[in-house]
Amino acid sequence: MMIAEEQFRRIEGCFPTQRGNVKISSPSVPNAILHVSENGFKWRVLPTRFGR
């Protein structure tokens, strides 16, 4: 399951704003959360498409 950009706009107020030198695209965080919750494995084995 992946969240589209327009779907993310509806929930983006629930996430903190990025600070510092973090460069993560906005929907990547909830998509990574969904990926982990669906597949049930550790964060460190996330696919590289979700960033660091």
CHARMM internal coordinates of N, CA and C (Angstrom, degrees):
IC EDIT
DIST 1 N 1 CA 1.4449
DIST 1 CA 1 C 1.5230
ANGL 1 N 1 CA 1 C 108.26
DIST 1 C 2 N 1.3018
ANGL 1 CA 1 C 2 N 116.42
DIHE 1 N 1 CA 1 C 2 N 135.44
DIST 2 N 2 CA 1.4581
ANGL 1 C 2 N 2 CA 122.37
DIHE 1 CA 1 C 2 N 2 CA 178.99
DIST 2 CA 2 C 1.5234
ANGL 2 N 2 CA 2 C 108.59
DIHE 1 C 2 N 2 CA 2 C -131.04
DIST 2 C 3 N 1.3180
ANGL 2 CA 2 C 3 N 116.31
DIHE 2 N 2 CA 2 C 3 N 144.95
DIST 3 N 3 CA 1.4558
ANGL 2 C 3 N 3 CA 121.95
DIHE 2 CA 2 C 3 N 3 CA 178.10
DIST 3 CA 3 C 1.5241
ANGL 3 N 3 CA 3 C 108.58
DIHE 2 C 3 N 3 CA 3 C -93.40
DIST 3 C 4 N 1.3184
ANGL 3 CA 3 C 4 N 116.58
DIHE 3 N 3 CA 3 C 4 N 129.15
DIST 4 N 4 CA 1.4587
ANGL 3 C 4 N 4 CA 121.13
DIHE 3 CA 3 C 4 N 4 CA 177.18
DIST 4 CA 4 C 1.5252
ANGL 4 N 4 CA 4 C 109.65
DIHE 3 C 4 N 4 CA 4 C -77.37
DIST 4 C 5 N 1.3223
ANGL 4 CA 4 C 5 N 115.97
DIHE 4 N 4 CA 4 C 5 N 162.69
DIST 5 N 5 CA 1.4655
ANGL 4 C 5 N 5 CA 121.47
DIHE 4 CA 4 C 5 N 5 CA -178.55
DIST 5 CA 5 C 1.5279
ANGL 5 N 5 CA 5 C 111.67
DIHE 4 C 5 N 5 CA 5 C -57.67
DIST 5 C 6 N 1.3232
ANGL 5 CA 5 C 6 N 117.39
DIHE 5 N 5 CA 5 C 6 N -43.56
DIST 6 N 6 CA 1.4704
ANGL 5 C 6 N 6 CA 119.67
DIHE 5 CA 5 C 6 N 6 CA -179.23
DIST 6 CA 6 C 1.5265
ANGL 6 N 6 CA 6 C 111.96
DIHE 5 C 6 N 6 CA 6 C -68.50
DIST 6 C 7 N 1.3358
ANGL 6 CA 6 C 7 N 117.66
DIHE 6 N 6 CA 6 C 7 N -31.87
DIST 7 N 7 CA 1.4571
ANGL 6 C 7 N 7 CA 120.57
DIHE 6 CA 6 C 7 N 7 CA 175.43
DIST 7 CA 7 C 1.5251
ANGL 7 N 7 CA 7 C 110.42
DIHE 6 C 7 N 7 CA 7 C -68.20
DIST 7 C 8 N 1.3274
ANGL 7 CA 7 C 8 N 115.99
DIHE 7 N 7 CA 7 C 8 N -37.66
DIST 8 N 8 CA 1.4545
ANGL 7 C 8 N 8 CA 119.80
DIHE 7 CA 7 C 8 N 8 CA 179.47
DIST 8 CA 8 C 1.5249
ANGL 8 N 8 CA 8 C 111.04
DIHE 7 C 8 N 8 CA 8 C -65.37
DIST 8 C 9 N 1.3135
ANGL 8 CA 8 C 9 N 117.52
DIHE 8 N 8 CA 8 C 9 N -35.78
DIST 9 N 9 CA 1.4715
ANGL 8 C 9 N 9 CA 120.30
DIHE 8 CA 8 C 9 N 9 CA 179.40
DIST 9 CA 9 C 1.5182
ANGL 9 N 9 CA 9 C 111.75
DIHE 8 C 9 N 9 CA 9 C -58.63
DIST 9 C 10 N 1.3232
ANGL 9 CA 9 C 10 N 117.35
DIHE 9 N 9 CA 9 C 10 N -29.67
DIST 10 N 10 CA 1.4666
ANGL 9 C 10 N 10 CA 120.77
DIHE 9 CA 9 C 10 N 10 CA 178.91
DIST 10 CA 10 C 1.5257
ANGL 10 N 10 CA 10 C 112.45
DIHE 9 C 10 N 10 CA 10 C -70.70
DIST 10 C 11 N 1.3252
ANGL 10 CA 10 C 11 N 117.66
DIHE 10 N 10 CA 10 C 11 N -30.98
DIST 11 N 11 CA 1.4678
ANGL 10 C 11 N 11 CA 120.62
DIHE 10 CA 10 C 11 N 11 CA -174.95
DIST 11 CA 11 C 1.5260
ANGL 11 N 11 CA 11 C 113.67
DIHE 10 C 11 N 11 CA 11 C -111.93
DIST 11 C 12 N 1.3268
ANGL 11 CA 11 C 12 N 118.88
DIHE 11 N 11 CA 11 C 12 N 2.24
DIST 12 N 12 CA 1.4572
ANGL 11 C 12 N 12 CA 120.10
DIHE 11 CA 11 C 12 N 12 CA -173.79
DIST 12 CA 12 C 1.5208
ANGL 12 N 12 CA 12 C 113.31
DIHE 11 C 12 N 12 CA 12 C -63.05
DIST 12 C 13 N 1.3235
ANGL 12 CA 12 C 13 N 118.52
DIHE 12 N 12 CA 12 C 13 N -22.94
DIST 13 N 13 CA 1.4559
ANGL 12 C 13 N 13 CA 120.96
DIHE 12 CA 12 C 13 N 13 CA 176.89
DIST 13 CA 13 C 1.5224
ANGL 13 N 13 CA 13 C 113.36
DIHE 12 C 13 N 13 CA 13 C -68.00
DIST 13 C 14 N 1.3212
ANGL 13 CA 13 C 14 N 117.68
DIHE 13 N 13 CA 13 C 14 N -15.61
DIST 14 N 14 CA 1.4678
ANGL 13 C 14 N 14 CA 122.20
DIHE 13 CA 13 C 14 N 14 CA 179.40
DIST 14 CA 14 C 1.5274
ANGL 14 N 14 CA 14 C 112.49
DIHE 13 C 14 N 14 CA 14 C -83.02
DIST 14 C 15 N 1.3330
ANGL 14 CA 14 C 15 N 117.52
DIHE 14 N 14 CA 14 C 15 N -11.62
DIST 15 N 15 CA 1.4578
ANGL 14 C 15 N 15 CA 122.07
DIHE 14 CA 14 C 15 N 15 CA -177.87
DIST 15 CA 15 C 1.5245
ANGL 15 N 15 CA 15 C 109.54
DIHE 14 C 15 N 15 CA 15 C -107.01
DIST 15 C 16 N 1.3394
ANGL 15 CA 15 C 16 N 117.83
DIHE 15 N 15 CA 15 C 16 N 144.53
DIST 16 N 16 CA 1.4648
ANGL 15 C 16 N 16 CA 119.68
DIHE 15 CA 15 C 16 N 16 CA 178.38
DIST 16 CA 16 C 1.5276
ANGL 16 N 16 CA 16 C 110.99
DIHE 15 C 16 N 16 CA 16 C -68.88
DIST 16 C 17 N 1.3229
ANGL 16 CA 16 C 17 N 116.08
DIHE 16 N 16 CA 16 C 17 N 154.06
DIST 17 N 17 CA 1.4622
ANGL 16 C 17 N 17 CA 120.26
DIHE 16 CA 16 C 17 N 17 CA 177.28
DIST 17 CA 17 C 1.5188
ANGL 17 N 17 CA 17 C 109.09
DIHE 16 C 17 N 17 CA 17 C -73.34
DIST 17 C 18 N 1.3146
ANGL 17 CA 17 C 18 N 116.24
DIHE 17 N 17 CA 17 C 18 N 148.96
DIST 18 N 18 CA 1.4553
ANGL 17 C 18 N 18 CA 121.10
DIHE 17 CA 17 C 18 N 18 CA -179.16
DIST 18 CA 18 C 1.5179
ANGL 18 N 18 CA 18 C 109.61
DIHE 17 C 18 N 18 CA 18 C -76.41
DIST 18 C 19 N 1.3295
ANGL 18 CA 18 C 19 N 115.34
DIHE 18 N 18 CA 18 C 19 N 140.78
DIST 19 N 19 CA 1.4611
ANGL 18 C 19 N 19 CA 120.79
DIHE 18 CA 18 C 19 N 19 CA 178.67
DIST 19 CA 19 C 1.5117
ANGL 19 N 19 CA 19 C 109.08
DIHE 18 C 19 N 19 CA 19 C -130.03
DIST 19 C 20 N 1.3073
ANGL 19 CA 19 C 20 N 116.03
DIHE 19 N 19 CA 19 C 20 N 159.16
DIST 20 N 20 CA 1.4550
ANGL 19 C 20 N 20 CA 120.94
DIHE 19 CA 19 C 20 N 20 CA 176.33
DIST 20 CA 20 C 1.5092
ANGL 20 N 20 CA 20 C 112.33
DIHE 19 C 20 N 20 CA 20 C 75.85
DIST 20 C 21 N 1.3135
ANGL 20 CA 20 C 21 N 115.79
DIHE 20 N 20 CA 20 C 21 N -145.88
DIST 21 N 21 CA 1.4595
ANGL 20 C 21 N 21 CA 121.18
DIHE 20 CA 20 C 21 N 21 CA -175.37
DIST 21 CA 21 C 1.5263
ANGL 21 N 21 CA 21 C 112.96
DIHE 20 C 21 N 21 CA 21 C -98.13
DIST 21 C 22 N 1.3064
ANGL 21 CA 21 C 22 N 117.60
DIHE 21 N 21 CA 21 C 22 N 25.15
DIST 22 N 22 CA 1.4669
ANGL 21 C 22 N 22 CA 121.94
DIHE 21 CA 21 C 22 N 22 CA 179.46
DIST 22 CA 22 C 1.5198
ANGL 22 N 22 CA 22 C 108.85
DIHE 21 C 22 N 22 CA 22 C -77.99
DIST 22 C 23 N 1.3079
ANGL 22 CA 22 C 23 N 117.14
DIHE 22 N 22 CA 22 C 23 N 128.73
DIST 23 N 23 CA 1.4619
ANGL 22 C 23 N 23 CA 122.05
DIHE 22 CA 22 C 23 N 23 CA 180.00
DIST 23 CA 23 C 1.5246
ANGL 23 N 23 CA 23 C 109.68
DIHE 22 C 23 N 23 CA 23 C -125.26
DIST 23 C 24 N 1.3282
ANGL 23 CA 23 C 24 N 116.79
DIHE 23 N 23 CA 23 C 24 N 75.93
DIST 24 N 24 CA 1.4570
ANGL 23 C 24 N 24 CA 122.17
DIHE 23 CA 23 C 24 N 24 CA 179.16
DIST 24 CA 24 C 1.5154
ANGL 24 N 24 CA 24 C 107.54
DIHE 23 C 24 N 24 CA 24 C -116.93
DIST 24 C 25 N 1.3197
ANGL 24 CA 24 C 25 N 116.78
DIHE 24 N 24 CA 24 C 25 N 131.23
DIST 25 N 25 CA 1.4573
ANGL 24 C 25 N 25 CA 118.55
DIHE 24 CA 24 C 25 N 25 CA 177.77
DIST 25 CA 25 C 1.5253
ANGL 25 N 25 CA 25 C 109.03
DIHE 24 C 25 N 25 CA 25 C -65.24
DIST 25 C 26 N 1.2875
ANGL 25 CA 25 C 26 N 116.61
DIHE 25 N 25 CA 25 C 26 N 146.80
DIST 26 N 26 CA 1.4549
ANGL 25 C 26 N 26 CA 122.53
DIHE 25 CA 25 C 26 N 26 CA -170.94
DIST 26 CA 26 C 1.5277
ANGL 26 N 26 CA 26 C 114.84
DIHE 25 C 26 N 26 CA 26 C -54.09
DIST 26 C 27 N 1.3420
ANGL 26 CA 26 C 27 N 120.82
DIHE 26 N 26 CA 26 C 27 N -52.48
DIST 27 N 27 CA 1.4710
ANGL 26 C 27 N 27 CA 118.64
DIHE 26 CA 26 C 27 N 27 CA -177.49
DIST 27 CA 27 C 1.5296
ANGL 27 N 27 CA 27 C 114.22
DIHE 26 C 27 N 27 CA 27 C -74.34
DIST 27 C 28 N 1.3178
ANGL 27 CA 27 C 28 N 119.11
DIHE 27 N 27 CA 27 C 28 N -4.16
DIST 28 N 28 CA 1.4649
ANGL 27 C 28 N 28 CA 120.45
DIHE 27 CA 27 C 28 N 28 CA -178.26
DIST 28 CA 28 C 1.5225
ANGL 28 N 28 CA 28 C 112.75
DIHE 27 C 28 N 28 CA 28 C -65.05
DIST 28 C 29 N 1.3257
ANGL 28 CA 28 C 29 N 117.50
DIHE 28 N 28 CA 28 C 29 N -37.69
DIST 29 N 29 CA 1.4626
ANGL 28 C 29 N 29 CA 120.55
DIHE 28 CA 28 C 29 N 29 CA -177.37
DIST 29 CA 29 C 1.5277
ANGL 29 N 29 CA 29 C 111.10
DIHE 28 C 29 N 29 CA 29 C -65.94
DIST 29 C 30 N 1.3467
ANGL 29 CA 29 C 30 N 119.70
DIHE 29 N 29 CA 29 C 30 N -54.64
DIST 30 N 30 CA 1.4736
ANGL 29 C 30 N 30 CA 117.14
DIHE 29 CA 29 C 30 N 30 CA 179.07
DIST 30 CA 30 C 1.5295
ANGL 30 N 30 CA 30 C 112.76
DIHE 29 C 30 N 30 CA 30 C -64.97
DIST 30 C 31 N 1.3344
ANGL 30 CA 30 C 31 N 118.08
DIHE 30 N 30 CA 30 C 31 N -31.00
DIST 31 N 31 CA 1.4639
ANGL 30 C 31 N 31 CA 119.67
DIHE 30 CA 30 C 31 N 31 CA 176.85
DIST 31 CA 31 C 1.5257
ANGL 31 N 31 CA 31 C 110.77
DIHE 30 C 31 N 31 CA 31 C -66.13
DIST 31 C 32 N 1.3284
ANGL 31 CA 31 C 32 N 117.31
DIHE 31 N 31 CA 31 C 32 N -38.03
DIST 32 N 32 CA 1.4616
ANGL 31 C 32 N 32 CA 120.57
DIHE 31 CA 31 C 32 N 32 CA 177.27
DIST 32 CA 32 C 1.5242
ANGL 32 N 32 CA 32 C 110.28
DIHE 31 C 32 N 32 CA 32 C -66.78
DIST 32 C 33 N 1.3249
ANGL 32 CA 32 C 33 N 117.13
DIHE 32 N 32 CA 32 C 33 N -40.53
DIST 33 N 33 CA 1.4667
ANGL 32 C 33 N 33 CA 121.08
DIHE 32 CA 32 C 33 N 33 CA 177.70
DIST 33 CA 33 C 1.5270
ANGL 33 N 33 CA 33 C 110.51
DIHE 32 C 33 N 33 CA 33 C -61.38
DIST 33 C 34 N 1.3193
ANGL 33 CA 33 C 34 N 116.77
DIHE 33 N 33 CA 33 C 34 N -44.67
DIST 34 N 34 CA 1.4613
ANGL 33 C 34 N 34 CA 120.64
DIHE 33 CA 33 C 34 N 34 CA 177.84
DIST 34 CA 34 C 1.5258
ANGL 34 N 34 CA 34 C 111.60
DIHE 33 C 34 N 34 CA 34 C -62.81
DIST 34 C 35 N 1.3247
ANGL 34 CA 34 C 35 N 116.54
DIHE 34 N 34 CA 34 C 35 N -40.88
DIST 35 N 35 CA 1.4646
ANGL 34 C 35 N 35 CA 120.97
DIHE 34 CA 34 C 35 N 35 CA -179.43
DIST 35 CA 35 C 1.5227
ANGL 35 N 35 CA 35 C 110.36
DIHE 34 C 35 N 35 CA 35 C -61.27
DIST 35 C 36 N 1.3315
ANGL 35 CA 35 C 36 N 116.88
DIHE 35 N 35 CA 35 C 36 N -45.63
DIST 36 N 36 CA 1.4654
ANGL 35 C 36 N 36 CA 120.72
DIHE 35 CA 35 C 36 N 36 CA -179.71
DIST 36 CA 36 C 1.5229
ANGL 36 N 36 CA 36 C 111.01
DIHE 35 C 36 N 36 CA 36 C -66.62
DIST 36 C 37 N 1.3416
ANGL 36 CA 36 C 37 N 117.12
DIHE 36 N 36 CA 36 C 37 N -41.41
DIST 37 N 37 CA 1.4616
ANGL 36 C 37 N 37 CA 118.79
DIHE 36 CA 36 C 37 N 37 CA -178.31
DIST 37 CA 37 C 1.5280
ANGL 37 N 37 CA 37 C 112.21
DIHE 36 C 37 N 37 CA 37 C -68.82
DIST 37 C 38 N 1.3195
ANGL 37 CA 37 C 38 N 117.65
DIHE 37 N 37 CA 37 C 38 N -31.50
DIST 38 N 38 CA 1.4664
ANGL 37 C 38 N 38 CA 120.46
DIHE 37 CA 37 C 38 N 38 CA 178.39
DIST 38 CA 38 C 1.5218
ANGL 38 N 38 CA 38 C 112.05
DIHE 37 C 38 N 38 CA 38 C -76.50
DIST 38 C 39 N 1.3400
ANGL 38 CA 38 C 39 N 116.64
DIHE 38 N 38 CA 38 C 39 N -38.26
DIST 39 N 39 CA 1.4579
ANGL 38 C 39 N 39 CA 119.95
DIHE 38 CA 38 C 39 N 39 CA -173.79
DIST 39 CA 39 C 1.5155
ANGL 39 N 39 CA 39 C 114.02
DIHE 38 C 39 N 39 CA 39 C -98.52
DIST 39 C 40 N 1.3086
ANGL 39 CA 39 C 40 N 117.53
DIHE 39 N 39 CA 39 C 40 N -14.74
DIST 40 N 40 CA 1.4514
ANGL 39 C 40 N 40 CA 121.86
DIHE 39 CA 39 C 40 N 40 CA 174.63
DIST 40 CA 40 C 1.5084
ANGL 40 N 40 CA 40 C 115.69
DIHE 39 C 40 N 40 CA 40 C 60.06
DIST 40 C 41 N 1.3129
ANGL 40 CA 40 C 41 N 118.27
DIHE 40 N 40 CA 40 C 41 N 50.03
DIST 41 N 41 CA 1.4545
ANGL 40 C 41 N 41 CA 119.71
DIHE 40 CA 40 C 41 N 41 CA 174.16
DIST 41 CA 41 C 1.5119
ANGL 41 N 41 CA 41 C 110.58
DIHE 40 C 41 N 41 CA 41 C -132.21
DIST 41 C 42 N 1.3101
ANGL 41 CA 41 C 42 N 116.70
DIHE 41 N 41 CA 41 C 42 N 177.84
DIST 42 N 42 CA 1.4533
ANGL 41 C 42 N 42 CA 121.89
DIHE 41 CA 41 C 42 N 42 CA -173.02
DIST 42 CA 42 C 1.5286
ANGL 42 N 42 CA 42 C 112.03
DIHE 41 C 42 N 42 CA 42 C -73.73
DIST 42 C 43 N 1.3313
ANGL 42 CA 42 C 43 N 115.22
DIHE 42 N 42 CA 42 C 43 N 150.48
DIST 43 N 43 CA 1.4674
ANGL 42 C 43 N 43 CA 121.58
DIHE 42 CA 42 C 43 N 43 CA -179.56
DIST 43 CA 43 C 1.5233
ANGL 43 N 43 CA 43 C 112.26
DIHE 42 C 43 N 43 CA 43 C -57.17
DIST 43 C 44 N 1.3154
ANGL 43 CA 43 C 44 N 117.62
DIHE 43 N 43 CA 43 C 44 N -34.77
DIST 44 N 44 CA 1.4621
ANGL 43 C 44 N 44 CA 119.61
DIHE 43 CA 43 C 44 N 44 CA -174.08
DIST 44 CA 44 C 1.5300
ANGL 44 N 44 CA 44 C 113.38
DIHE 43 C 44 N 44 CA 44 C -68.80
DIST 44 C 45 N 1.3255
ANGL 44 CA 44 C 45 N 118.25
DIHE 44 N 44 CA 44 C 45 N -12.89
DIST 45 N 45 CA 1.4666
ANGL 44 C 45 N 45 CA 119.87
DIHE 44 CA 44 C 45 N 45 CA 178.83
DIST 45 CA 45 C 1.5386
ANGL 45 N 45 CA 45 C 111.99
DIHE 44 C 45 N 45 CA 45 C -105.60
DIST 45 C 46 N 1.3325
ANGL 45 CA 45 C 46 N 116.36
DIHE 45 N 45 CA 45 C 46 N 22.98
DIST 46 N 46 CA 1.4639
ANGL 45 C 46 N 46 CA 119.81
DIHE 45 CA 45 C 46 N 46 CA 175.90
DIST 46 CA 46 C 1.5308
ANGL 46 N 46 CA 46 C 110.28
DIHE 45 C 46 N 46 CA 46 C -64.96
DIST 46 C 47 N 1.2995
ANGL 46 CA 46 C 47 N 117.87
DIHE 46 N 46 CA 46 C 47 N 146.63
DIST 47 N 47 CA 1.4581
ANGL 46 C 47 N 47 CA 120.18
DIHE 46 CA 46 C 47 N 47 CA 173.68
DIST 47 CA 47 C 1.5327
ANGL 47 N 47 CA 47 C 110.90
DIHE 46 C 47 N 47 CA 47 C -61.07
DIST 47 C 48 N 1.3066
ANGL 47 CA 47 C 48 N 117.37
DIHE 47 N 47 CA 47 C 48 N 150.82
DIST 48 N 48 CA 1.4526
ANGL 47 C 48 N 48 CA 121.42
DIHE 47 CA 47 C 48 N 48 CA -176.24
DIST 48 CA 48 C 1.5273
ANGL 48 N 48 CA 48 C 113.10
DIHE 47 C 48 N 48 CA 48 C -65.47
DIST 48 C 49 N 1.3155
ANGL 48 CA 48 C 49 N 118.52
DIHE 48 N 48 CA 48 C 49 N -16.44
DIST 49 N 49 CA 1.4641
ANGL 48 C 49 N 49 CA 119.60
DIHE 48 CA 48 C 49 N 49 CA -179.61
DIST 49 CA 49 C 1.5299
ANGL 49 N 49 CA 49 C 112.57
DIHE 48 C 49 N 49 CA 49 C -66.30
DIST 49 C 50 N 1.3400
ANGL 49 CA 49 C 50 N 117.63
DIHE 49 N 49 CA 49 C 50 N -14.20
DIST 50 N 50 CA 1.4583
ANGL 49 C 50 N 50 CA 121.59
DIHE 49 CA 49 C 50 N 50 CA 178.89
DIST 50 CA 50 C 1.5274
ANGL 50 N 50 CA 50 C 111.76
DIHE 49 C 50 N 50 CA 50 C -93.81
DIST 50 C 51 N 1.2894
ANGL 50 CA 50 C 51 N 119.18
DIHE 50 N 50 CA 50 C 51 N -0.14
DIST 51 N 51 CA 1.4626
ANGL 50 C 51 N 51 CA 122.08
DIHE 50 CA 50 C 51 N 51 CA 179.77
DIST 51 CA 51 C 1.5159
ANGL 51 N 51 CA 51 C 112.07
DIHE 50 C 51 N 51 CA 51 C 84.36
DIST 51 C 52 N 1.3276
ANGL 51 CA 51 C 52 N 115.41
DIHE 51 N 51 CA 51 C 52 N -169.65
DIST 52 N 52 CA 1.4644
ANGL 51 C 52 N 52 CA 121.02
DIHE 51 CA 51 C 52 N 52 CA -177.20
DIST 52 CA 52 C 1.4956
ANGL 52 N 52 CA 52 C 111.20
DIHE 51 C 52 N 52 CA 52 C -82.25
END
COOR INIT
IC SEED 1 N 1 CA 1 C
IC BUILD
